[in-house]
């Protein structure tokens, strides 16, 4: 069940990250959602593995948003070059 919560949090984190990240994003709703989910999964497992927080803490959501912002930034760089 924790993977389902991570995906739901990733969906919200992707939307929040897109609202926070400045600039013109050419990514659509689905791409933003998928990037948010990927950022959430990465941030969740890396943060817990490093011992920064445990499951269910608010820091997990913040890390998910930061992970999604980083991935949106990288996506923008890759998209711009192609």
C-alpha positions in Angstrom: 0.0 0.0 0.0 2.9 2.3 0.5 3.7 2.4 -3.2 0.2 3.6 -3.9 0.6 6.4 -1.4 3.9 7.3 -3.0 2.3 7.5 -6.4 -0.5 9.7 -5.1 1.9 12.0 -3.3 4.0 12.1 -6.5 1.0 13.2 -8.5 0.4 16.1 -6.1 4.1 16.8 -5.8 4.3 17.1 -9.6 1.5 19.6 -9.7 3.1 21.6 -6.9 6.5 21.5 -8.5 5.1 22.8 -11.8 3.5 25.6 -10.0 6.7 26.5 -8.1 9.2 26.1 -10.9 9.6 29.3 -12.8 9.7 29.5 -16.6 7.7 28.2 -19.5 7.1 24.5 -19.2 6.2 22.8 -22.5 5.4 19.5 -20.6 1.8 18.6 -20.6 -0.3 17.4 -17.7 0.6 13.7 -18.1 4.3 14.3 -18.5 4.3 16.6 -15.4 2.4 13.9 -13.4 4.8 11.2 -14.5 7.8 13.3 -13.6 6.2 14.1 -10.2 5.7 10.4 -9.5 9.3 9.6 -10.5 10.6 12.4 -8.4 8.5 11.2 -5.5 9.7 7.6 -5.8 13.3 8.6 -6.0 13.1 11.1 -3.1 11.2 8.7 -1.0 13.6 5.8 -1.3 16.8 7.9 -1.2 15.6 9.9 1.8 14.6 6.8 3.7 17.8 5.0 2.8 19.9 7.9 3.9 18.0 8.1 7.2 16.8 11.6 6.6 13.2 10.7 7.5 10.9 7.8 8.0 7.7 6.8 6.1 4.8 9.1 6.9 6.7 12.2 7.9 6.1 15.6 6.3 9.6 15.8 5.1 8.8 13.1 2.6 6.4 15.3 0.8 8.9 18.2 0.8 11.5 15.9 -0.6 9.0 14.6 -3.2 8.4 18.2 -4.4 12.1 18.9 -4.5 12.7 15.7 -6.5 10.0 16.6 -8.9 11.4 20.1 -9.4 14.8 18.7 -10.1 13.4 16.2 -12.6 11.3 19.0 -14.3 14.4 21.1 -14.6 16.4 18.2 -16.2 13.4 17.5 -18.5 13.4 21.1 -19.6 17.2 21.0 -20.4 16.8 17.8 -22.4 13.7 19.0 -24.2 15.3 22.3 -25.1 18.4 20.6 -26.7 16.2 18.4 -29.0 
